[in-house]
Amino acid sequence: YHESFKNSWLYEELHKARNFKPWMNKGLKLGSLMFGIDQIVFGGTAKAGDSFTVEWTVSNHSDNPTGPAWTDSVYLSDDETWDISDRLIGKVARNGALTTNGASYTASLTALLPPTTPGQYRVIVRPDIYNEVYEGVWRSPGEANNYTTSPNPLTVTVDELRLGIALDTTLSTGQSRIYRLTVGEGETLRVRLTTPEQNASNEIFLRYGKGPDGYNYDAS
């Protein structure tokens, strides 16, 4: 529960509300982003579970230096606008202030593409996710530029299971895998997940038409 809450939108918003510190009282505009897109991932398709890299640049567009540290976050979105349903890919901590107008840094994140429904997605980067650099009141111009979407879509695919054919694979602690399969009309589907590890505890979820998770599924 603790990890799920820490990765949720509510945790981020509550963290924002308490993260106003004395050194933040400066008129800053941080967060003009420009993606340097990884050619493999954003050149066409990527498979759920594969490793991919996102790179972005953050610039200080004010006449004041920033604070010493903050955190950028990366999301997978099914449209070009961030909302609370977008999947968090990962976070990158930034240490080191940006000086006045024009100073910038480039950061990157390498992560596994999470289990998700096949289709086209966008990557969205939100710098200073915890609002540790004061840029004005909520939804002011300084805050509004902290949402940047990748210019090119990412097409996500998933592996397919064949009915009646067992699949041998591995599943590490905390890891998830997603597969799709086609079942004929009127047929009954039975799925088995087995492991020789006596102390292992695994879960399996099924959902029609969309990728399942621990909250959204038709059978488990």
C-alpha positions, 0 to 999 in steps of 0.5 A: 500500500505504501508504495502504491500511495507514494506513486499516486497522484494524491501523494504528489499533490499533497507533497506540492502543498507542503513544499514551499520553503523560504528560499523559493520566494523568487519569480522563477519560470522553470521547465521549458522542455525539449525532448531528445527522443530515443530513436529505437523507442520513438521511431515506431514501436516498442513492446511492453516489458522492453527497456526504453530511454527518454531524454529531455532538456529543462531550461530556466527562463527567468532572471533568478537562479533556482533552488538546489534540488527537485525531481522530474517525473515521466509518464505514459499517456494515451493522449497529449494531455497529462491527467491522473490516470497516466502511468508513471514510468519513473522519476529522476532527481536533479541536484544542482541549481540552474543560474539565470536565463538560459541555463539548462540541463539534460536528463534521461530515464531508462525504464521498462515499458509497463504492461499496457493495452496495445496502441499509440501513446505519448510520453509526458515529462513533468519537471519539478513534480513536487513543486520544490522550485517556486514558479508562481501560484497554481496554474500560473504561466510559470507552473503551466509550462511544466507539462511537455509531451513527446512530439512523436507517438509510441506504438506499444505492442504485446506478445501473444499467447497461443491456446493450448501451448504452454509458455515458459518464462521468468517473473522476478519479484515485483515484475509484471508481464502482459500477453494477449490471446484470442478466444473463439466465440462460445468457447471457455478459457482456462488459464493456469500460472504455475511455478516450482518456487514454493515461496512464490506468490503470484497473481494473474488478471484477465480483462476483455479488450484492455490491459488488466491491472490489480484494480481493473480486471474481469477475472483473476 
